[in-house]
Amino acid sequence: MREESAAIGDMAARLFADLADPQEIVAGKEGWLETLWTAIEDAALDRAWVAEEQGGAGLDAVHCGAIAAASGGAALAAPLIETMVARHWASRAGLDLPDGPVGLAPSRLGDVARLADDGTLIGTLRDVPWSKGPLLVAAEQGDGSTTLCVVTPEDCRIREQPNLSDDPRVAVALDGVTPRSSAPTNASRLDVLATAAVLRAAQVGGALRWATDAVVDYAGKRQAFGRTISRFQAVQHLAARLAGEVCAVEVAARVALQAIDRGEGIMEAACAKVRADEAAEQGAQIAHQVFGAIGFTREHVLHRYTTRLGSWRDDYGAGPEWAILLGHAAAANGGAGYWNSLAGPDRLELEAGR
């Protein structure tokens, strides 16, 4: 399993290195996104989490996590994670999606889209990673069930909300919108959010691994006081802390992805997103400490990673939001129940409404 994941991740990393090199993008290369997306579709990465009999690659969550990590290692500014998750849930519900990138909503734990009895959508969804093409919305109905609905930019009122890295983010007003298509699903809104959150956590791990390699490489070349800064104990300590953050995120994401493949995973996904958000903050700080002022310049490739690390913290539930859900679930279980959820067979049941 690990060897297969590594091979899939290496394949994706080579594709991203060839067509989405961060240095070239920072330098102003044009037309890269269209070329990259064509290659993504040719390699079926956008359909990686769709069964083979439905036209996908038939990969599991762990393998998709390797693709997500590779995209993080390239600081990918393309909606690959959103499209993978949207196509996964749509295919399981028997809902067809058109070719091309697909948006996924909601992006915040507290945002709810509701499907009214007359078949129209109600609600406002904030900070949605979406620019064009169809948007898959996990909408709740009055009986508590979830329906996956497809809308397009022409259907909605959209307000741009650019994020820290200038990647497309929008507020989507759905009041009175009739979906272009829809299908009921056994998954909950929280299930959809959790799968997107854990792949975002894997993406954070990939970006932090790149940052670790960049820090070690730079510290080994940068001279100060007659020697490379890598020989200073303070810099060595920073590099070790950064490597520790990478390992923590990768392990948390992998555990969550394995749980998702078992048909579970919301609790583990919450833990992974909380840990990834902490690591993204600490990792960005450490990288900029080592690089100094040069790393803050727009021309330097480091900012492309650290601004995305900051932006990805907010996507599909910020760490504090998931932590609150975990806290409520732990408190509701009582002392004995909480311990059994950590060391025994019991699980914390998270509720999105808490």
SULWO-V335410 format. One record per helix or strand of 3 or more residues. SS is the DSSP state (helix for helix, strand for strand). FROM is the first residue (numbers start at 1). TO is the last residue. If there is no record, write none. Layout:
# SULWO-V335410
[[SS	FROM	TO] [SS	FROM	TO]]
This chain:
# SULWO-V335410
[[helix	2	19] [helix	22	26] [helix	32	42] [helix	52	54] [helix	61	73] [helix	80	92] [strand	103	105] [strand	113	115] [strand	120	122] [strand	124	128] [strand	135	140] [strand	146	151] [helix	153	155] [strand	157	160] [strand	170	173] [strand	181	185] [helix	189	221] [helix	229	231] [helix	233	261] [helix	266	296] [helix	302	312] [helix	319	343]]
